[in-house]
Amino acid sequence: MHQKKEKKIYYTIRVDLFWGMMLCYLFLLIAGIYGSYRFWEPENAQSPMEKGQIRIEVTFEGWRSELKDSDQCYLCGEHTGKQTDACRNPDTIALISLNDWTIVNFQINGQQAEDREEQDKRDSGTQYGKTEEISYLSNGNPDRGMAEIHVTLLNGCHINNDFLRQNLCQTCLDQITASLCFWKWEQEKKEAVPLCLIDFQTFEIYPVQDWYRAYFIRDYWIQMDFEENSISLNAFYLPLS
């Protein structure tokens, strides 16, 4: 009985292709080792959670109003200051700078009022403003039901509690301080954003803190994007019925 010898098969490959494959393999090997190192390096391992830190809620309870005449309250009183123009239209949603009570309207109106032509003249276009506390850019397209506000905090995130206590009654001060509550890591250096939203139909206050990114205010969808000292807010008229 004869056994057949198996023939060995050989393949040829071009030298430049062979070295190209080797270089690719070497590159992938180095990349894998580097990626593993980056994953396990101490900086990535030192996240707040891995350091044993916990998230805590920062609240502003116990602030006492110093306003003697509640009729002069910037929010609910008969104060004839900066909020007058915003109150003309009860459908208005607006942004308030809490350190100086500058009011920036969303140039959007979902209601079809009889004086729509006048309303469009007042509520459309681009508005820019700057105070000692903020700079802002407001754009609106009422016909399409869209508006945006971009605001920059010129003095960073610092609440002027003296200003609020001197110009708000106790009830309104409680509403504002409730909107300032936020979450942070226990050793994180973070402060409340000195802004809020107001619905001038109900005078309800809504927070502008980074733990909230979007919500409905009546028929308006408000979306917020946060950067260091600036916030972009987009409003869309989206009636549910």
C-alpha positions in Angstrom: 0.0 0.0 0.0 1.5 3.3 -1.1 0.9 6.5 0.8 0.6 9.6 -1.3 2.6 12.5 -0.1 0.7 15.7 0.3 2.0 18.5 -1.8 2.7 21.7 0.1 1.2 24.8 -1.5 3.0 28.1 -1.5 1.6 31.5 -2.2 3.6 34.4 -3.4 3.0 38.0 -2.4 4.5 41.2 -3.5 7.1 42.6 -1.2 5.6 46.1 -1.0 2.1 44.6 -0.2 3.7 42.4 2.5 5.4 45.3 4.3 2.2 47.4 3.9 0.2 44.7 5.7 2.9 44.5 8.4 2.8 48.2 9.0 -1.0 48.2 9.2 -0.8 45.4 11.8 1.9 47.2 13.8 -0.2 50.4 13.7 -3.3 48.6 15.0 -1.3 46.9 17.7 0.1 50.3 18.9 -3.3 51.9 18.7 -4.8 49.1 20.8 -2.2 49.4 23.5 -2.5 53.2 23.6 -6.3 53.0 23.8 -6.1 50.6 26.7 -3.6 52.9 28.4 -5.9 55.9 27.9 -8.9 53.9 29.3 -7.0 52.9 32.4 -5.0 56.1 33.0 -5.5 57.8 36.4 -7.2 60.9 35.0 -10.0 58.9 33.5 -10.3 56.9 36.7 -10.7 60.0 38.8 -14.3 60.9 37.9 -16.3 62.5 40.7 -18.3 59.3 41.2 -15.1 57.2 41.4 -13.7 59.6 43.9 -16.6 58.8 46.2 -18.4 62.1 45.6 -22.1 62.4 45.6 -24.5 64.7 43.8 -26.1 67.3 46.1 -29.0 69.7 45.5 -28.2 73.4 46.2 -31.3 75.3 47.4 -31.9 79.0 48.3 -34.4 78.6 51.1 -34.7 81.2 53.9 -34.2 84.4 51.9 -36.3 87.2 53.4 -37.7 90.0 51.3 -36.7 93.6 52.3 -39.3 95.2 50.1 -41.6 97.4 52.3 -44.2 98.2 49.6 -45.4 95.0 47.8 -47.1 97.1 45.1 -43.5 97.9 43.9 -42.6 94.2 43.4 -40.9 93.8 40.1 -42.9 90.6 39.4 -46.4 91.0 40.8 -46.7 94.6 41.7 -47.6 97.8 39.8 -44.0 98.5 39.2 -43.7 100.6 35.9 -40.2 99.6 35.1 -38.7 97.4 32.5 -41.4 94.7 32.5 -44.1 97.1 31.1 -43.5 96.4 27.4 -43.4 92.6 27.9 -46.8 92.7 29.7 -48.6 94.3 26.8 -49.1 90.9 25.2 -50.4 88.2 27.7 -49.2 85.5 25.3 -45.5 86.5 25.8 -42.9 84.1 27.0 -39.8 86.0 28.1 -36.3 85.6 29.7 -35.4 87.6 32.8 -31.9 88.5 33.9 -32.4 88.3 37.7 -29.5 90.6 38.6 -31.0 93.6 36.9 -34.5 92.5 35.8 -33.7 92.9 32.1 -36.5 91.2 30.2 -35.9 89.7 26.7 -39.0 88.5 24.8 -39.2 85.5 22.6 -40.4 87.1 19.4 -43.1 84.6 18.8 -46.9 84.8 19.1 -49.1 81.8 18.5 -52.4 83.6 18.9 -54.2 85.0 15.9 -55.2 88.4 17.2 -57.2 91.0 15.2 -54.2 93.4 15.3 -51.8 90.7 13.9 -50.2 93.2 11.5 -49.2 95.5 14.4 -48.1 92.4 16.4 -45.9 91.2 13.7 -44.2 94.6 13.5 -43.5 94.5 17.2 -42.5 90.9 17.5 -40.4 90.1 14.4 -36.9 90.8 13.4 -33.6 90.8 15.4 -33.0 92.6 18.6 -29.6 93.0 20.3 -29.0 94.5 23.8 -26.3 94.8 26.4 -26.4 95.7 30.1 -23.9 95.5 32.9 -25.0 91.9 33.5 -25.8 90.3 30.1 -25.6 90.7 26.4 -28.3 89.1 24.3 -29.4 88.5 20.7 -33.1 87.8 20.0 -34.4 86.5 16.7 -38.0 85.7 15.8 -40.2 84.5 13.0 -43.8 84.6 14.3 -45.2 83.4 11.0 -43.3 80.1 11.3 -43.8 79.9 15.0 -40.1 80.0 15.9 -37.8 82.2 18.0 -34.5 82.1 19.7 -32.5 84.0 22.3 -28.8 83.8 22.8 -27.6 85.3 26.1 -24.1 85.7 27.5 -23.6 86.3 31.3 -21.0 89.1 31.4 -20.2 88.7 35.1 -20.5 84.9 35.2 -22.9 82.9 37.3 -23.3 85.0 40.4 -26.6 85.8 42.0 -27.1 89.3 43.4 -29.3 88.3 46.3 -29.4 91.9 47.6 -31.1 93.1 44.4 -33.7 90.3 44.5 -34.5 90.8 48.2 -34.9 94.5 47.8 -37.2 94.4 44.7 -39.4 91.3 45.2 -42.1 90.6 47.7 -41.8 87.5 49.8 -44.1 85.4 47.6 -42.4 86.3 44.4 -38.9 85.9 46.0 -39.9 82.4 47.0 -40.8 81.6 43.4 -37.5 83.0 42.1 -35.4 81.2 44.6 -37.2 77.9 43.9 -36.2 78.3 40.2 -32.5 78.8 41.2 -32.1 75.3 42.7 -29.6 73.1 40.9 -27.5 69.9 41.3 -23.8 69.5 41.5 -21.0 67.3 42.7 -20.2 68.0 46.4 -16.7 69.4 45.6 -17.7 71.0 42.2 -17.3 74.7 41.9 -20.7 75.6 40.4 -23.3 78.4 40.9 -26.9 79.0 39.9 -27.5 80.6 36.5 -29.0 84.1 37.3 -31.8 83.7 34.7 -35.4 82.4 34.6 -38.3 82.2 32.2 -41.7 83.8 32.8 -45.0 83.2 31.2 -46.8 86.5 31.2 -50.2 84.9 30.8 -49.9 83.1 34.1 -46.9 84.9 35.7 -45.4 81.4 36.4 -41.6 81.2 36.7 -39.6 78.5 35.0 -35.9 77.6 35.8 -33.0 78.1 33.4 -30.6 75.7 35.1 -28.6 73.0 33.3 -30.5 70.1 34.9 -33.4 71.2 32.7 -32.9 71.1 28.9 -36.4 71.5 27.6 -40.0 71.7 28.6 -43.5 72.8 27.4 -44.9 76.2 28.5 -48.5 76.0 27.3 -48.2 75.5 23.6 -44.6 76.5 23.4 -41.6 74.0 23.4 -38.6 75.7 24.9 -35.2 74.0 24.4 -32.0 75.2 26.1 -28.3 74.6 25.3 -25.6 75.5 27.9 -22.0 76.6 27.4 -19.7 78.2 29.9 -21.3 81.6 30.4 -23.8 81.5 27.6 -27.1 79.9 27.0 -29.0 79.5 23.7 -32.8 79.1 24.1 -35.1 78.1 21.2 -38.9 78.4 21.3 -41.3 76.6 19.0 -45.1 77.1 18.8 -46.4 73.6 18.9 -50.1 73.6 19.8 -51.3 70.2 21.0 -54.8 70.6 19.7 
